[in-house]
Amino acid sequence: MKPPHIHRPKLDLHSVTVQTVIELAIGSVLIVALMRWVES
């Protein structure tokens, strides 16, 4: 009974971390694109 309880939080934490990294990457790309658009 114990293993599933120990295993789930790691999977959830991993998926949240991946989602955060993807959001940060998209955000940084948008910021760079916006700065280049303002400069031109």
Secondary structure, 3 states (H helix, E strand, C coil): CHHHHHHHHHHHHHHHHHHHHHHHHHHHHHHHHHHHHHHC
